[in-house]
């Protein structure tokens, strides 16, 4: 186990759009994939990382749909063997997590873990709010709305990015994920722009080499922004509407010296 956690169960508060599959791979390498549990929102259950195929995001979605379709409510022809499928046997409820758990990736606030673990090591990774919502929009479009987020956005191919960002629940979403904790109360804080530095800290290795000076502002002349309809006026309004998320993201960068 990573030395920095000092044998405490590592709880990573996951925020949709902030990390990628390489983050899961890194945690699997640190703790052993069989000891890392990943939360499945639609089923309110956990599954071992080692039980997932190589593409965790897509496999979680397919697994969830398959399990729901094989329950009596959706399929009256399901027999007893179907109800005892290996996939279902590999799922764990929050209060039934196996004793060999070393790390848990959750999508709810840390307060819901009260009484589950003794003095857990709690971490979180934040992301630039605009870059985060761009990632969400791209994922939502690619999956045609078949996401496993806490906020369900029905798919509409005509919903443009500048309207997508203001869906109910999206504003200051990262701030809400902190729960009743301040950012400084977390054992480890990182930013998505420097995920490698976060992993290095987790391994208790020198991570200062991962910190790079970054220019401020968005290069709005790039096609990535222009094609989404992102203008300077949009950015100004978006930043004002999500001022709390911008504030904690800046605070997280200052924690690790990433500007």
C-alpha positions as CSV (number, residue, x, y, z in Angstrom):
1,X,0.0,0.0,0.0
2,X,1.1,3.6,-0.6
3,X,3.2,4.8,2.3
4,X,1.4,8.2,2.5
5,X,-1.9,6.6,3.6
6,X,-0.2,4.8,6.5
7,X,-2.5,1.7,6.1
8,X,-5.7,3.8,6.3
9,X,-8.4,3.0,3.7
10,X,-8.0,5.5,0.9
11,X,-11.3,7.1,0.0
12,X,-11.2,9.2,-3.2
13,X,-14.2,11.5,-3.7
14,X,-14.8,11.3,-7.4
15,X,-16.3,14.1,-9.4
16,X,-17.7,13.4,-12.8
17,X,-15.4,14.6,-15.6
18,X,-12.4,15.2,-13.3
19,X,-10.3,12.0,-13.9
20,X,-9.8,9.5,-16.6
21,X,-9.1,5.7,-16.9
22,X,-5.4,6.2,-16.3
23,X,-6.3,7.3,-12.7
24,X,-8.0,4.0,-12.1
25,X,-5.0,2.2,-13.5
26,X,-2.7,4.1,-11.2
27,X,-4.7,3.2,-8.1
28,X,-4.8,-0.4,-9.2
29,X,-1.0,-0.4,-9.5
30,X,-0.6,1.2,-6.1
31,X,-3.1,-0.9,-4.1
32,X,-3.7,-3.9,-6.3
33,X,-6.8,-3.9,-8.5
34,X,-8.5,-6.5,-6.4
35,X,-8.4,-4.1,-3.4
36,X,-9.8,-1.1,-5.2
37,X,-13.6,-0.6,-5.2
38,X,-15.4,1.5,-7.8
39,X,-18.8,3.0,-7.1
40,X,-21.6,2.4,-9.7
41,X,-24.2,5.3,-9.4
42,X,-27.1,3.6,-11.1
43,X,-26.9,0.5,-8.9
44,X,-25.8,2.2,-5.7
45,X,-23.2,-0.6,-5.4
46,X,-19.4,-1.1,-5.6
47,X,-17.4,-3.4,-7.8
48,X,-13.7,-4.5,-7.5
49,X,-11.5,-2.8,-10.1
50,X,-10.1,-6.2,-10.9
51,X,-13.6,-7.4,-12.0
52,X,-13.9,-4.7,-14.6
53,X,-12.7,-5.1,-18.2
54,X,-10.0,-2.8,-19.5
55,X,-12.4,0.1,-20.2
56,X,-14.0,0.8,-16.8
57,X,-16.4,3.5,-17.8
58,X,-18.0,1.7,-20.7
59,X,-18.0,-1.6,-18.8
60,X,-19.8,-0.1,-15.8
61,X,-22.5,1.3,-18.1
62,X,-23.0,-2.1,-19.9
63,X,-22.9,-4.0,-16.6
64,X,-25.5,-1.8,-15.0
65,X,-27.9,-2.1,-18.0
66,X,-27.4,-5.8,-18.1
67,X,-28.2,-6.3,-14.4
68,X,-31.3,-4.2,-14.6
69,X,-32.6,-6.1,-17.6
70,X,-32.1,-9.4,-15.8
71,X,-34.1,-8.5,-12.8
72,X,-37.7,-9.7,-12.4
73,X,-39.1,-6.2,-12.6
74,X,-37.7,-5.8,-16.2
75,X,-37.8,-9.4,-17.3
76,X,-40.4,-11.8,-15.9
77,X,-38.8,-14.8,-17.5
78,X,-35.6,-14.4,-15.4
79,X,-34.9,-17.7,-13.7
80,X,-33.0,-18.3,-10.4
81,X,-29.7,-18.8,-12.2
82,X,-30.0,-15.4,-13.8
83,X,-30.6,-13.7,-10.5
84,X,-27.4,-15.2,-9.1
85,X,-25.2,-14.1,-12.0
86,X,-21.5,-13.6,-11.3
87,X,-21.9,-9.9,-12.0
88,X,-24.4,-9.5,-9.2
89,X,-22.3,-11.6,-6.8
90,X,-19.4,-9.2,-7.4
91,X,-21.4,-6.1,-6.2
92,X,-21.1,-4.7,-2.7
93,X,-23.3,-2.3,-0.8
94,X,-21.6,0.5,1.2
95,X,-22.1,-1.2,4.5
96,X,-20.9,-4.6,3.2
97,X,-17.5,-3.7,1.7
98,X,-15.0,-6.5,1.9
99,X,-12.4,-6.4,4.7
100,X,-9.5,-6.4,2.2
101,X,-10.6,-3.0,0.8
102,X,-7.6,-0.6,0.4
103,X,-9.2,2.1,-1.7
104,X,-12.7,3.2,-2.6
105,X,-13.8,5.6,-5.3
106,X,-17.1,7.2,-4.4
107,X,-19.5,9.7,-5.9
108,X,-21.0,11.1,-2.8
109,X,-19.8,13.4,0.0
110,X,-17.5,12.0,2.7
111,X,-20.1,12.5,5.4
112,X,-22.0,9.5,4.1
113,X,-19.0,7.3,5.1
114,X,-19.4,8.0,8.8
115,X,-19.0,4.7,10.6
116,X,-17.9,2.8,7.6
117,X,-14.1,3.1,8.0
118,X,-11.9,4.0,11.0
119,X,-10.1,7.2,10.2
120,X,-10.1,7.0,6.3
121,X,-7.5,8.8,4.2
122,X,-9.7,11.1,2.1
123,X,-8.6,12.7,-1.2
124,X,-10.2,14.7,-4.0
125,X,-9.1,16.0,-7.4
126,X,-10.6,19.2,-8.8
127,X,-10.6,20.5,-12.4
128,X,-10.9,23.8,-14.1
129,X,-14.7,24.3,-14.2
130,X,-14.9,25.1,-18.0
131,X,-12.6,22.2,-19.0
132,X,-14.6,19.9,-16.8
133,X,-17.9,20.8,-18.3
134,X,-16.4,20.4,-21.8
135,X,-15.3,16.9,-20.9
136,X,-18.8,16.1,-19.6
137,X,-20.4,17.4,-22.7
138,X,-18.2,15.4,-25.0
139,X,-18.8,12.2,-22.9
140,X,-22.6,12.9,-22.9
141,X,-22.6,13.3,-26.7
142,X,-20.4,10.2,-27.3
143,X,-22.5,8.0,-25.1
144,X,-25.8,9.6,-26.3
145,X,-26.8,10.4,-22.8
146,X,-26.0,6.9,-21.4
147,X,-23.9,8.2,-18.6
148,X,-23.6,7.1,-15.0
149,X,-23.6,10.5,-13.4
150,X,-25.5,11.8,-10.4
151,X,-27.3,14.2,-12.7
152,X,-29.2,12.7,-15.6
153,X,-29.4,14.7,-18.7
154,X,-31.8,13.2,-21.3
155,X,-30.1,13.0,-24.7
156,X,-31.0,15.6,-27.2
157,X,-28.7,15.9,-30.2
158,X,-29.7,19.5,-30.7
159,X,-28.7,20.6,-27.2
160,X,-25.8,22.9,-27.7
161,X,-22.9,23.2,-25.3
162,X,-23.8,26.7,-24.1
163,X,-27.2,25.5,-23.0
164,X,-25.9,22.2,-21.6
165,X,-23.7,23.9,-19.1
166,X,-26.6,25.5,-17.3
167,X,-28.6,22.3,-16.7
168,X,-30.1,21.9,-13.2
169,X,-27.4,20.9,-10.7
170,X,-24.4,21.7,-12.8
171,X,-23.6,25.1,-11.3
172,X,-20.8,25.0,-8.6
173,X,-21.1,21.2,-8.7
174,X,-17.5,20.6,-7.4
175,X,-18.1,22.8,-4.4
176,X,-21.2,20.8,-3.5
177,X,-19.1,17.6,-3.6
178,X,-16.9,18.8,-0.7
179,X,-19.9,18.2,1.6
180,X,-19.4,19.6,5.1
181,X,-15.6,19.7,4.7
182,X,-13.4,22.6,3.7
183,X,-10.8,21.8,1.0
184,X,-8.1,22.0,3.7
185,X,-9.7,19.2,5.7
186,X,-8.9,16.6,3.0
187,X,-5.8,14.5,3.4
188,X,-4.7,15.0,-0.2
189,X,-5.9,17.5,-2.8
190,X,-5.0,17.5,-6.4
191,X,-6.0,19.1,-9.7
192,X,-6.7,17.2,-12.9
193,X,-4.2,19.3,-14.8
194,X,-1.5,17.7,-12.7
195,X,-2.8,14.2,-12.1
196,X,0.7,12.7,-12.3
197,X,1.7,15.0,-9.4
198,X,-1.2,13.8,-7.3
199,X,-0.2,10.1,-7.9
200,X,3.4,10.9,-7.1
201,X,2.3,12.4,-3.7
202,X,0.1,9.4,-3.1
203,X,3.2,7.2,-3.6
204,X,5.1,9.4,-1.2
205,X,7.6,10.3,-3.9
206,X,9.1,13.6,-4.9
207,X,6.3,15.2,-6.9
208,X,7.8,18.7,-7.4
209,X,9.1,17.8,-10.8
210,X,5.5,17.4,-12.0
211,X,4.6,21.0,-11.2
212,X,4.7,23.2,-14.3
213,X,3.9,26.8,-14.7
214,X,0.8,27.3,-16.8
215,X,-0.4,30.4,-18.5
216,X,-3.7,31.7,-17.3
217,X,-6.8,32.2,-19.4
218,X,-8.4,30.2,-22.3
219,X,-7.1,30.4,-25.8
220,X,-10.5,31.1,-27.3
221,X,-9.2,31.3,-30.9
222,X,-8.6,27.5,-30.9
223,X,-11.2,25.3,-32.7
224,X,-11.8,23.4,-29.5
225,X,-13.5,26.4,-28.0
226,X,-14.8,28.1,-31.1
227,X,-16.7,25.0,-32.3
228,X,-18.6,24.9,-28.9
229,X,-19.6,28.5,-29.2
230,X,-17.3,29.6,-26.3
231,X,-16.7,33.4,-26.5
232,X,-15.1,35.8,-24.0
233,X,-18.7,36.9,-23.1
234,X,-19.7,33.4,-22.4
235,X,-16.6,32.7,-20.2
236,X,-17.2,35.9,-18.2
237,X,-20.8,34.8,-17.4
238,X,-19.8,31.2,-16.8
239,X,-17.1,32.2,-14.4
240,X,-19.4,34.4,-12.5
241,X,-22.1,31.7,-12.3
242,X,-19.5,29.1,-11.1
243,X,-17.4,31.4,-8.9
244,X,-17.4,28.9,-6.0
245,X,-15.9,26.2,-8.2
246,X,-13.3,28.5,-9.6
247,X,-12.4,29.6,-6.1
248,X,-11.7,26.1,-4.8
249,X,-9.9,25.0,-8.0
250,X,-7.6,28.0,-7.5
251,X,-7.1,27.0,-3.9
252,X,-6.3,23.5,-4.9
253,X,-3.6,24.7,-7.3
254,X,-2.1,26.9,-4.7
255,X,-1.9,23.9,-2.3
256,X,0.5,22.2,-4.7
257,X,2.1,25.2,-6.3
258,X,0.5,24.7,-9.7
259,X,-0.3,28.0,-11.3
